[in-house]
Amino acid sequence: MRLGHVIGKVTLSQQDPAYQGGRFLLVQPFAKEQFKGAGMTPLAKGNSLVVYDNLGADLGHVIGFTEGAEATAPFDRPTPVDAFNAAIIDEFFYKPCQK
């Protein structure tokens, strides 16, 4: 699972019935700097991704998402999805390793 910041919503004119009850979000994945407390500055083009969400995450939320084959597991039948929102994160704590 990776963490990301919801930066937008995707609007569809038509949607496959397998996606009923959810929507698609535009998400900016966290980098090391965000775990250390850095602001969510926009990434370069191509670094954001579209995540299917049926939990109700909104703009500004931090979410935990899965990718690849794990992203298709919540669906009853094979569904073409690259990333799935598995959690809305309220709070997280970061403690770097002591070397």
N, C-alpha and C positions, 0 to 999 in steps of 0.2 A: 504494500500500500504506500502511496505517496501522498503528500499534502499539497494543496493548491489553494489559490485565492480566486474567488469567483469575480470575474471582471466584466461579464456580460451574459446576455441570453441570446439564443439562436431562435429565430422565428421561421417556421416552415409553412409553406402553402399547402402541402399534403404530407401526411404522416402514415407510416405503416401501422396497422392495427396492433402489432406486437408492442408498440411503444405507448399504448393507451395508459393514461394515468400518470405520465411523466413528461418531462421536457428536457431540452438540451441546454447546457450552460457552457460558456466560454471561460476556461480556467487557465490561470497562470501558475505553473508548478513552482513550488518553493525551491530556492537555491540555498546553499549553506548560509549565506548572509541573512536570510529571513529567519532562520532558526536562531541566529544570534541576536535578533531584534532589529535588524535593518528594515527600513520601510519597503513597501511593495512598489518599487519603481517599475515602470513598464519594461518588459523584455524586448529584445529585438524581434522583428517580424519572424514568424514561423515557430516561435517558442511556446505559444499558447496552444491549447487543445480543446476539443469539444467533448464534454462528458454528459452521459445520460443521467438524469436525476429524477428519482421518484420520492425523495425525502422532503423536498420543499426548500432547498437551499436558495438563497437570494444574493443579490449583489453585495459584495463586501464580506461574505461568509468565508471561513476557512473550511475546506472539506478534505476528507480522506477518500482517495479514489484508487480503483484497481484498473489494470490494463491487461490487454491480451485475452487469453482464454478464460481467465478468472472473471473478466467483465461480463461474459456471456452466461455465467453460472446462474444468476438469479432468474433467468427467463425460462419458461416452460418448454419452449421449442427453440431450435437454432435461430438466433437473431444477430444480424450484423451490427455489432457495437464494438468500438475500440476502447472505451473507458466508461466505468460505472461508478457513480457516487455511492460509497459504502458508509459514510459517516459525515455528520456535521460536527465540527470540532468547536467546543466552547472555549477551551483553554489548553495550552500545552506548555511544558517546562523543558528547557534545554540546559543540560549541564555537560560541557565539553570534557573529553577524557583528560585526565591528569597524566602528563608524561614525565 
